[in-house]
Amino acid sequence: MSASAADGAGQDAPEQQSGVSGTPRVSGGVHNTVSGGVFYGPVIQGGQVTITAPQRPAGAPSGGFPPPSSVHIGHEAELASLVAALDPAGRPSGPAACLVTGPGGVGKSELLLQAAHTVHRQRRFPGGVVFVDLQGHASGTPPLPPGEALGRLLHQLGVPEQAIPAHTEDRAAAYRRHLAEQPVLVLLDNAHDSDQVHSMLPPPGGSRAVVSSRRLLPALDDAHRIALDVLPPDAAVRLLVEVSGHPGAGAGDPAAAELMRHAERIAQRCGGLPLALRIAAARVRGKQPAAFADLATWLADEQSRLYELDDGERRMTSVLAVSYRDLDQDQQRLFALCGVTPGPRWGIHAAAALMGLPPARVRRLLEGLCGAHMMQEEERGRYRMHGLVHDYARERAGEDLAPSGRAAAVDRLVDHYLATADRADRVLSPHRYRLQDELGLPSGITPELPSRSAALSWLSTECDNLVGICRAAAESTAPERSWLLADALRGYFFLAKAWAPWEGTHRVALAAAERAGAHREQGILHNSLGLALLEQRDLTRAATHYSAAARHFETAGDAHGSANAIENHAWVRHYSEDYAGALDEHLQALRQYELLGAERNRAITLRGMSLAEMELGRTTDAIEHLREAGRIFDERDLHLDAAMTLNGLGEAYAKAGDLRAARLHLLRALRLSRSCGSTYEEARARRGLGSVSRAVSPRLAVHHWERALHHYTELGSPEAETVRALIAEVRA
């Protein structure tokens, strides 16, 4: 890449000695060197040394930088943005530096080289292209000192080794002089920090630099910034298949289609990270399609997934280890502690609980981890790790944290979730009975939940973590926290119809209660599980849980729990269309609640009785019981219960033929269900409004039913098929 040196005014080249400084030693005659891409000829005339005027060398460095991969899929928009920014003619006053940031393995170097080759082919930089790997994130190698990096760049720009100045400042001056002469593109790959690259940024003019780093390099104030993220699923699969040597897979061939299905599983388990995808592709390159199935299975194991992403030359663990090594001690501790969390997403208060520090102090550590691209802030106060990074955090937790430290962090995390779930539940269901009212709660770091919407937002956001947290509680030294947490979440699960976490948390908690021999708690959990199954119309399993609940309550001598089991089983009879049997069990439970003075339970039972009475043609009794139930719910500000009761009244008046009263109650139910966040009761109100509108306005009826169908489908409710049939009937 060096330009050729000019002859020295007809004289022989002097003897030179090259040392660490790289400065030439002149032994008489004229010595010409190339510095900064122009000729600086020391000429001796009359005993005086003068410097000749600069002249342009015969050639310019070009094409000596590494080639990009032959398969480049994904990050097309980012590539276009970078190429546009590297246009000295189009943006003469634009930033002299472009910064490409992102986590290790996301494809920063690839993007840098793709852009460089694009603009090189377009001859945008007459002075050529130079490249240096700054080794800012190399395993076992310290970052390249700025002086050494400048020396390498000057050499590529045509400066012989012996003419490169000794000191970093002099090298930087010579480098800037060259870049001021002709537009040059400088590629600075793998920068460690801003200090490492400051001396290599071009002066104002036509030259440009592209810097890549795993860090945000905030001190590069004027840089044009491009942040890389993982590939979307379709691009990830295409990259995997192309690099593995199976292009065109899935085009009408059953075996190829099967390969594509396994490729999708692999891409999902690589999290769309380009380096992980390329390593996975190397693992199956040249092998039969069955190798895809094997690798997909191996990558499913979170405990060993990182070690499967090793092709003998590239290892995901090595990439992540370098980023971890660059963190300071407190950041490393927080990173490792994040490995004890059940999932890769959490809030700032959960992180504060892990560290046992106030959120304000932990926020700066989280900012540092985000700056190092070890996690990212999804929204204000909410953070996410890439799945593979979370796997590595789990490994670091196992190796770098003492067992006692891990256990203490888990305890603090469980206490955080338990205390926050209890706080949210008291906002959503302020008057219901809770186990924790008797047993008490440990203190925990919790966010403020000033409103119903804030409580719902926290619960819905954390929903994916709840089963894992419940399992962590069950396996801790205080397993009773698992059933306290499950009980605190029941109201939200019922409201949101979140079947999977409802069943998952309660089964974990039930197993813990069984091990502890806690009969009353087992009865409560069986009752709750029965309700989850009843809501899905799994009547057989619901009945099994209600029977088990009755046995445990009897053993514990809990009269209130026994009444709950009877009342809940009445619904199994109701959905089995045994309305007389359901009404009989409702009445049994009602008498017990009246003896116990349990007014809320009495109101719930009256509401259940009304539905059985409607089916039996006793509409007047149903309306009377619903009005009494509504009065009790209104007195206690139980909005969800009140919305359910209003829906019942709308249905009862419709059966009685009073469509005006039915419509008014259903509209009130619609408004109240929206305000309390019950999608299910909103759908129920829409279904009822469609029915009362059908005779006068089929179009309005279909409108309400379509909204109901949307909600029922979103919730996975069996009511969706009934509403779909109503829509089809009217349209036919």
N, C-alpha and C positions, 0 to 999 in steps of 0.2 A: 504494500500500500504506500510505501515511502516514495516521494518524488526523487528522481535521479539528481545527484549533485553535479554542479557545473564544473568545468575544468578551471584550474587556478591560474589564469593569465599566462599559460604556456609553461608554468613551472611544475616541478614534481610535487606530489602531495606530501605534506610534511608528516614527520613521524608524530603519532598521537598516543597518548596514554589515557585510557578511560578508567575513572575511579567511581566511587559512590556518587560523587557530585555530578558526574556526567559532563564536566566542563572540559573543553579541548586545551591541549598544551601546544602552543605555536613555537616551532623551531625554525624561524626564518621564513622568507618568502611570503606568499599570500595564501591565506587559509580561508576558503569559502565554505560556509555551512548553510543549511536551510533552517530557518527559525520562524515558527508561526506561519509557514507556508510561503514566505518571501525570502529572497536572498539577502543575507547580511554578510558582506565580504570585508573582513578586516584587511586593509591595504596599507603597507608601510611605504611612506613617501617622505624622503628627507628626514628620516628618523621619527616622523610623526605617524601615529596610527589613526586612520579615519575609517568611517563606516560608509560603504557604498549605498546608493539609493536602492530601496526595495524594488525587486522585479518579480513578476509572476512566474512561478515554476512551470515546467512543461506540462505537468498533469496534476490532477486533484484526486484525493483519496475517494474511492467509490467501490461499492460492492463487496468490501471485505468483511462486512458484519455478518453474523450468523444468519442462515436462512430460516424462515418460519416453517412450521409444519406444513406438509402438503395437504392435510385435512384441517380446514378451519371452518368450524360450524358453531354458530352462536356469537353473541356480542356484536352483531352487525351494526346496530345503531351506535354503539360506542366507537366502533372502528370508523364509521362515517364521521362522527363528531371529531375524532382525533385527526383524521386526514384533513378535514376542513380547517381545523385550527393550525395545521402545518402548511399554511399557504402564505408565504411572505408577501406575495403580490396582492392577494385578495385582502390580507389583514396586515398591512405594513406597520400599524401601531398596536397590533395585538400583543398578548403576553408572549414573552420570549421563552417561557417554559410551559410545558404541559405535564401534569402529574397524573399518573394512573395508579390508583390505589385499590386494594382489596386483600382478602385473606390469602394465605399461602395455598397455591394450587389452583387459583381461580382463573389463571390465564393472562396475567399481566404482561409477562415477557413475550408471550405469543402475540398479544395485541400490539405491543410496541414494535415488534419485528414486522408484523403484517403491515402496519402503517408505514414503517420506514421503507419497505420494499415498494409499496404503492407510490409514495412520493418520489422515490429514487427513479422508478421507471418513468415518471412524469417529468424528470429533470428539473425539479423545483429548486434544488440546492446545487448550484454550479460548483461550490467549494467541496462537495462530496458529503459523505456520511461517515461518522466515526462512532465507535461503540466501546463501552467498557462495562464490565460486570463489577459493580461496587462491592459485591460479596457481603452485603448488609445482613443477609439472612442465610448464610452458608453454614452447613453443619461442620463444627470443629475448626472453622476458619474465622479469624477476626475480620471486621470490616476493613476494606481497602483504605489506607490513609489518603486524604485528599492530594497530598504531594505525589504519591505514587500513581494515583489515578490520572493526575494532570500529566505526568511524565508519559504514561501510555498514550494519552490522547495526542500530545505533541508529536510523539513518534509516528502515530498514524497520520498526522497532518503533514508529515514530511520532514520532521526535524531529526537529524541523526542523533543517536544516543549521546555521543560525546558533546553535542551542542546544546543539550537540554540543561537549563540552569539548575543549580544545586538546591536553591531554597524554594519553598512552596510559593511564597509571594511572587518571586521572579518568574516561576513557571506559569502562575496565573496571569501575570502581565503579558507574557509572550503568547499565551493561549488566547487572551482577549484581543491582542493585536491581530492575530490571524483571523479570528472570527469576524473582525470588523472589516476585513478586506473583501471577502466573498461570503455569500450565504452558505452556511454549513449546518447540517443536521447532526446533533449530538445525542446519542442514545446512552442514558445513564440508568442501567438496569440494577434492580435490587439495592436501592439506597437504604441506609440504616436510619439516618436522621437528616435534618435540614443542614446542619453544620457540614456534613460530608459533601454536600452538593453545591453549596453556595458559591464556592470559588470556580465552579465549572459551568455556571449559568451564563448564557451569551450576553454580551452588551447590547444596548438598543441597536436595532438595525434588522437585517434580514435573516440572521442565524436564529435557529430554534433548538431547544433541548427538550427531549422527552424523558421524564424521570418515572421510574416505577418503584413502588415501595409497599410493604405490608402496613406501614404506618401512615397516618394522615399528613405528617410533616406540616403542621400548622404555621410554621414560620415562613413557608413559601407563600407569602401573601398574594402575589400577583399571578400565580400559576393558574392556567386553565385546567380545572380538575375534572377527572373522569373516574367514577367509582364503579368497579366491577362487582357483580353479584353472580351467584350460581346460575346455571342454565335452566330455562324452563323445561318441563318434562319432555316435550317433543324434540327439542334440540339436543337434550341429553341423550335420548335414545338414538338419534341419528348419528351423533358423534361416536357413541359406543359401537354401533354396528359398522360404521365406515372404517374406524381405526382397527377394528377386529378383523377386517377383510371379508365382511359379508354384505357388501352393498346390494341393494335391491331385495333384501330379505322380506318375506311376507307377501310377495306379489303373486297371489293365487296358488302358492305351493303350501299344502298343509304343514309340512315339516318346517318350512321357512316361517310360516305364521306362528308356529309354536316357538321357534327361536325368538321371534319378536316379542312374544308374551314374556319370555324369560328375560329378554333384554330390558323390558320395561321394569321388571322387578329389580334387576341389577341397578339400573339408572336411578330408581327411587331410593335404593339403599345406599347409593353413592351420594345422594343428596344433590345431584346436578353439578357436583364439583368436577371441573374438567380434568384435573390431574388424577383424581380417583377413577374417573371414567376411562382415562387412557391406560392406567395400570390394570384395571379390570379387563379392558380390551386386550392388553398384552397377555393376560392369563388365559384367554380363550382363543387367541390368534392361531390359525392353522389347525384347530381341533374340530371335532364333530359338534353338531348343534347340542348334543347332550351335555357338553361341557358348560353351556350357558345355564342349564338347569342346575347343575351341581354348584356352580359359583353363586347363583341366586340363593340357593339354600344355605350355603356357608355364610353368605353376607347377612342372613337373617338373624344370626346370633350376635347381639350387641356386645357380648363379652369378648368375642374374638374377631369381630368385623375388621378392625383396624389391621390386624395381622394378616388377614386375607388380602388386603390391598398392598401387596408387595410383589413386584415382578422380578425380584433379584437385583435390580439396579435402582429402582425408585420405591420408596416406602413412605406411606402417609404418616407413620409415626415419626419419621425423621423430620418431615416438613413441620409438623406440629411441635415437635420438641424444640426446634430452633426458636419459634415464636414464644414458646413458654419460657425458654431460657432468657429472652430479652425483657421479660417482665420484672418489675421490682418485687421485693419480698412480700409486701402486702397484697399486691396484685396476684402473685402466684398463689398465695393462701386462699384468696377469694375464688380464683379460678378452680383450684382443687376442690374447694368446698361446694362449688356448683355441681361437682360430680356426684354428690350425694342426693341431689334432687331427682325426682322420678322422671322428669321430662326436661326438654331443653328451653322452656319458656318460664319466666317468673317475673314478679314485680320487684320494685326496689325494696319494699318492706320484707319480702322473703329473703332477699340478699342481706339485708341488715340483720335479720334473725340468724342467718347462717354465720355471720361474722360476730354477732353479739355486740354490734356497734350501732349508734344512732344512724338513721337514714342519711342525714346530711354528710356524715363522714364517708359512708359507703358510696355515695353518689360519685365522688371524685375517683374512687377506685374503678367503678363501673365505666366512667368516662375514659379512663386509661385503657381498660380492656377493649372498649369500642375503638379507641384510637389505634390499638394494635390489631384490630380486626379479629379478635378472639371472640367477640360477640357483637351484636348490633342492637341499637335501641329501636324497637318496632314502632312504638308510640311513646308518648310522654310517660316515663316511669315504668315502662314495660320492656323487657330485654329478651333476646333470643340467641341461642348458640346453634350453629350448624350441627346436624346430628353427629357427624364424625368428630367434630370438636368436642361435643358433649361426651362422646365415647372416650376421648382422650382425657377429659377432665375426670371421668370416673376412674381411669387408670391412675391418674396422679393422686386422686383422693386415697386410693388403696395403697399407694407406695410412699407418698410424701406426708400423709397425716397419721398421727398416732391413733390407734383404735379408740382411745378415750376421747380424743378430739373429734373424731367422726361421730361417735355416739352422742356427744354433747351438741354438736351441730344439728344432728337429726332431731334431737329433743327440742331444740329451739325452733326448728322449722315446723315440726308438728304443732307445737304450742302456738305458733303464728297462725297456721291455718285453722286450728280449732277456735282460737279466740276471735279471728276475723269471721269465720263461718257463723259463729254464735251471734256476733254483732249484726251480721247481715240478716240472719234469720229473725232476730228480734225486730228489725225494721219491717220485714215482709210479713211476719206472723206474730204480732206483739203479745197475743194472749194465749197462745197454745202452751200445753204442758211440755216441759223439757226435762230430760234426764239430768242435764247439767245444773238445773236449779237445785237438785238435791245433793249432787256430788261435788259441785263447784268446778271451777276452771282454773288451770294454771295461767299465770300472766304471760302475755306474749306481745311482741311488736306488731301493731295493727295499723292499717290506714284508717283515715276518717271516712265514714260512710254516712254522709249527712242526709241522704234522701233514698227513697225507694229505688230510683233509677241507678244511683251509685251502688246500692247493694246488689241489684240485679246484674249490673255491669261487672262487678268483681266476681260474682259467682259464675257467670257465663264465661268470662275470660279464663278463669282458673279450672274450668270443668275438666279439661284433659289431665290435670294434675291430681285430681281428688282421689282416684282409686289408688294411685301410687302412694300418696300421703297416708291414706288409711292403712295401707299395707305396712308402711314404715312404722306407723303408730302401733299396729298389732304386733310387730316384731321387736318393739322397744321394751324397755324395762317397766313401762307403764301402759300395758295393752288396753286398759279400760278407755284410753283416749280414742281408740279406734271406734268403739261404739258410741262414744259421745259425739265424735265427728260425724258418723253416719246419721245419727239422730238429728244433729244440727242442720244437716243438708236435706232432710226429707221434705221439708216444706218447699224448698226451691225445686227439687226434683219433680214434685207433684205439679208445681206451677208450670215448669218448662217441659214436662213430659220427657225428661232426659233419662230414657230407659236404661241405656248401657251403664252409665256411671252410677245410677240408682242401684241396679242389681250388683254391680261390681263392688261398690263400697260396702253394701250391706252383707254380702256373702263373706267378705274378708272380716268384717266386724263380728258376724255371727260365729265364725270359726273361732275367733278369739274369745268370745263370750262362752262358747262351749268348753274351751280348754280351761277357762276360769271357773266353770260351774255356776255362772251367773244366770239363774233361771228367769228372773223378771226381765232382765235385759234381753235374753233370748226371745222371750215372748214379744217384747216391743219390736225387735228386729224382724221376727217372723211376720208380725202384723204388717209391717211396712213393706216387706218383700211381697207379701200377698197382694197388697194394694198395687204395687208396680205390675204384677202379673195380671191382676184383674183389669187394670187400665188397658192392657194389651189383649184382653179377652182370652187369656190362657187360664180358663176356669179350673181345670183339673189341678194344676200346680198351685194356683191361688188357694184352693180349698185345702190342699195339703199343708200349706203354711199356716192357714188360719186354725186348723186342727192342732198343729204343733204349738201355736201361740196359746190356745186354750189350756193345753196340758201344762205348759210352763207357768202360766199365770195361776193356775190352780195350785201347783207345787209351791209357788212363792206366796200364796195367800193374797193375791192382788185382785180385789173385786172390780176396780176400775178397768184393769187390763182384761178381765174376763168379759166385761160388758163390751169392750172394744172388739174382742174376738167374735162375739155373737153378732154385733152390728155389721162387722166387715163380712162375715159369712152370709148375711142376708143378701148382699150384692151378688154373691155366686148364684144364689137361687133366682135373683131378679134376672140376671143375664142368661140363665137357663130357662127363662120364661115361666118359672114357678112363682108367680106374683103373690099368690095366697101364702105360700111358705115364706116368701121374703117379708111380707107384711107381719106375719106372726113373729119372726125373729127381730124385726125392727121394734115391735111392741115389747118383747122381752128386754131388749137393751134399754129402751126408753124408761121402763120401770126402774131399772138399776141406776140409770143416770139421775133420775128424779130423787131416789133415795140418797145418792151421793152428793146432790146439789151441783152437778156438773152441767151448767147451763149451756155452754158452747156445744158439748157433746149432745145434749138434748136437742138443740136446734139442728145440728147435723142430721140427727136421726129423724126428726120431723120432716126434713127435706127429703130424706130417702124414702120415708113412708109415702110422701105425696106422689112420687113417681110410680110406686106400686099401685096406689089408689087410682091413679089415672088409667093405668092398664086394666084395672078391674072395673072401670066405669064410674068410679066414685069421685067425680071431678070437684064437686062442692067441698068435700072433705079435704081434697088435695089443696085447693086454693086456701082454705082456712089454715091448714098446717104450714103452708109456704109463707103466708103472711106473718104467722107467729115466729117462724124461723127468721124471716127477714128483719123483724123488730129486734130480735136478740143480736143479730149480726151488726145491725146499724148502731145499736147502743155501744158496741165494743169496737167499732171501726174496723171490722173484719171485711175488707173490701173484696177479696176473692170469694169468700163464702157468700157475701151479698150478691156478687155478680152471678154466681151459680144459682142462687135462689131466684133472682130476677129472670134468668133464662127459664127456670122451672115454671114460674108464674106465666111467662109468655106462652109456653107450651100448654099449660093448663087452660088458659083462657081460649087458646085456639081450639082445643078439644071441646070446650063449652060453646064454641061458635061465636064468641065475642072477639072478632078479629081486630077491632080498634084497640081494645085493651091489651090484646096480645101484642100488637105492634108497638104500643107505647112501652110496655115492659121490656120487650126485646131491644128496643133502641136504648133504653137505660142500661140494659145489660151490656150492650155493645160499647157504650161510652165507658162504663166502669171497668170492663175487662181490659180495655186498652190502657186505662190509667194505671191499673195494677199489674200490667205486663203479662196477662194470661192469653196467649195465642189460642189455646184450646177453647176457652169460653168465648172468645171473639168469634171463632169459627162456628161454635154452637149457636151464637146469636145470629150470625149470618145465615146459617141453615134455617133457623126458625123464621127469619124475615123473608127468605125466599119462599117458604111455604105459605105464609100469609099474604104474599104479594102475587102468588101464581095466578089467581083467578082474575085479578084486575089488570095486571101488567106482567105477562110472561117474560118480557125483556128485563124488567127489574128483578124478577125472581132469578133469572139466569145470572145476572150480575152478582147478586148476593151469594148464590151457590158457587160461582167460580171463585170468589174470594174465600169462601169456606173450604173449597176443594184445595186451593193453594195452601192454606194453613194446615189442613188435615194431612196433606201429602208431606209437607215439611216436617210435621211431627211424627210421621209414620203411623198415623191412627187408622184403625180399620174402618172408621166412619167415611173415609175417602171414597170407598167403592160405592157406598149408598148414595152419596152426593153426586158422584159421577153418573150413576144410573138415572137420577132425577134430571140432570141436565140433558142427558141423551133422550129421555122421555119427552121433555118439553120441545126440544128441537125437532124430534121426529113428528 
